[in-house]
Amino acid sequence: MNKKPDAKPRNPYFSSGPCAKFPGYSLMALQEAPLGRSHRSAAGKARLKKSIEKTKELLALPHDYLVGIVPASDTGAIEMALWNLLGERAVDVLCFDSFGREWAYDIVHQLKLEEVRVFSAEYGFLPDLSQVDFDHDLVFTWNGTTSGVKVPRGDFIPLNRGGLTICDATSAVFAMELPWERLDVVTFSWQKVLGGEAAHGMLVLSPRAVERLESYTPPRPLPKIFRLAKEGKLLRGLFEGSTINTPSMLCNEDYLAALGWAESVGGLPALIRRSESNLQAVANFVDDHEWVRFLASDPAIRSHTSVCLSVDLAPEKLQEIIALLEEEQVAFDIASYREAPPGLRFWCGATVERSDLELALQWLQWAYHEVTKR
Ligand SMILES: Cc1ncc(COP(=O)(O)O)c(C=O)c1O
């Protein structure tokens, strides 16, 4: 007899973006938003600057790194970096999920750079990191949100390097330790690990990235929305809250609320612990059930934010499970990414409570038995 679990998760949202709001979230937290005011007013700029400063503080960024709020979420931030910086030297690209493949595509087919080497791996695996030539620029994703694979450590990147390292870390920032001194450009969005709102991206630049922006003018037109420098000078205001165009002050306030929550639970170390503990809950489940396994079989490269699972079932049966869990309102948005192999993906970042995840997994077991007995 397949007993239906009694309890349901308090928060059944396990989407890998936009991710769950932090526990206790309420719209009341947005009351200080300067709505109806110009983002260039003193009040508006102060709130944007606060987001930048709090981000630097929570992530313990090196004091000479810059952080800017940019349009179009993480995609906007990474594309800005690629279009402004690349072309000065050869480029290596590491791809191990769909987003990495998108950046490789743009570098080869849109930017049409000629000296490009793309190192790809199948879903669940990491390319051989030792192939990278650090006299080239490197573009890579820290955590493959669609493959459940992460880069295990940063020491494959030398401290002394000729090229720049450009890292899409949207599902890693606020969840994993990043070796900032080895990264020249890091991008992420508000909607990901801290469960903020969509549409705004964050661009982190090292002094070496700034130097490139000020010494190299890319041989291509750049629309205003992408421009980071003018006449050989970085647009510094962008990194102090003078955004390129109009941001949403409501979304900014939401990000500030998420940062406040992150601080209140103990900052970055606590966020990392919460996420790792969530992965442990899934690992316990996988250990106990022979019909489910991690897409990333090597624990060293297994993501603890976007946790991807393979299930020994036909894709139609898997869809039935997903539909059943949604119907019961116990787990939403847990299908694997549309381009990834069929499977399940549970977001395990810090805003997800382990107790909710454990309950959702009990329901998964129930749903598996329901659909296999039909
Ligand atoms: C690794 C990675 N890069 C880029 C993106 C695109 O992010 P956004 O929609 O915030 O631009 C995502 C979204 O899930 C992602 O996971």
The ligand as an SDF file (V2000), in Angstrom:
LIG
                    3D

 16 16  0  0  0  0  0  0  0  0999 V2000
   23.9670   29.6080  -15.6300 C   0  0  0  0  0  0  0  0  0  0  0  0
   22.9180   30.5580  -16.1000 C   0  0  0  0  0  0  0  0  0  0  0  0
   23.2610   31.5840  -16.8880 N   0  0  0  0  0  0  0  0  0  0  0  0
   22.3480   32.4720  -17.3360 C   0  0  0  0  0  0  0  0  0  0  0  0
   21.0210   32.3560  -17.0020 C   0  0  0  0  0  0  0  0  0  0  0  0
   20.0470   33.3590  -17.5350 C   0  0  0  0  0  0  0  0  0  0  0  0
   19.6330   34.1070  -16.4710 O   0  0  0  0  0  0  0  0  0  0  0  0
   18.6400   35.3530  -16.6060 P   0  0  0  0  0  0  0  0  0  0  0  0
   17.3470   34.7990  -17.0880 O   0  0  0  0  0  0  0  0  0  0  0  0
   18.6100   35.8540  -15.2070 O   0  0  0  0  0  0  0  0  0  0  0  0
   19.2350   36.2900  -17.5760 O   0  0  0  0  0  0  0  0  0  0  0  0
   20.6140   31.3180  -16.1720 C   0  0  0  0  0  0  0  0  0  0  0  0
   19.2040   31.1650  -15.8180 C   0  0  0  0  0  0  0  0  0  0  0  0
   18.7730   30.1930  -15.2500 O   0  0  0  0  0  0  0  0  0  0  0  0
   21.5840   30.4020  -15.7120 C   0  0  0  0  0  0  0  0  0  0  0  0
   21.2270   29.4200  -14.9240 O   0  0  0  0  0  0  0  0  0  0  0  0
  1  2  1  0
  2  3  1  0
  2 15  2  0
  3  4  2  0
  4  5  1  0
  5  6  1  0
  5 12  2  0
  6  7  1  0
  7  8  1  0
  8  9  2  0
  8 10  1  0
  8 11  1  0
 12 13  1  0
 12 15  1  0
 13 14  2  0
 15 16  1  0
M  END
$$$$
